[in-house]
Every structure is written in structure tokens, then in C-alpha cells.
């Protein structure tokens, strides 16, 4: 089992983004894609690691895969939403399966991204989430379907 990894030192002025996915390829691809946004990245391979990092670092955005080995991404999202210290965190759910918008919305996600996705569309969704720092009741404005 690997331990959660902060990829960059967390600076107070740069947004912090947490990636929770058990696939190393996804970690590498998302790190490369997000590098241009000048964010500080944290990575976790399990829901437990992701939740621990979220509580410790309080990232502005969490990108959570549905298919995690210890808990699905919808449940992790719901669990993090119950933590008052994470109330301002935005959450995007990644899925390689048919997107379940109702489950994502019920869990409290701010968006749903279906893999594979076009990089520029994914970055637009991330930029939107990083720019929208208010945690509001309209949680699911961003839905990115396969190849959109």
C-alpha cells in the first residue's frame, strides 16, 4: 500500500487540488494536464488516503474516481461532504463507466467527468471549479460526457 503523496509543497496563495484515483496512469496524466494551471497537487490511491489528505490540507478541489479499491467515489464524496471543515471544497467525480448524474448529485459533487475526455474540456471544467469558490446549492453545473 502506498502512502498519500503531496506532489508539491502547499503554498497558501496557490489553489490545492487533490486527485484520488488508484490508477498511476491517471495520476500522471492529470498532473501533466494541471501543471499549467499552477496548482499544488496532492495524490491518493484509495478513498481512505484521499479523505485523510483532504482533512489535512483542505484542498480547493478534489478530483475523485468512482472505482476506488476501498470505497466508491460517490461514497467518498458524500463522506467528505459531511465534514464541516471541507464544506468549501469543490468535488469533481471521474468515471469510466456510464455517468450517474443522480448519484453524483446526491453525493454532493460539483461536477461529473466521463473518461476518456478531451483535455481542453477537462481543463475548462477544472478552471470553472477553481474560479467558483462558493459552495452553493447548485452542485452539478459541470457535466462532461465522453469526448465532449
Secondary structure, DSSP 8 states (H G I E B T S, - for coil): ----EESS---TTS-EEEEE-S-HHHHHHHHHHHGGGT-EEEEESSHHHHHHHHHHH--SEEEEES--SSS-HHHHHHHHHT-GGGTT-EEEEEESS---HHHHHHHT-SEEEESS--HHHHHHHHHHHHH--S--S----EEE-TT-
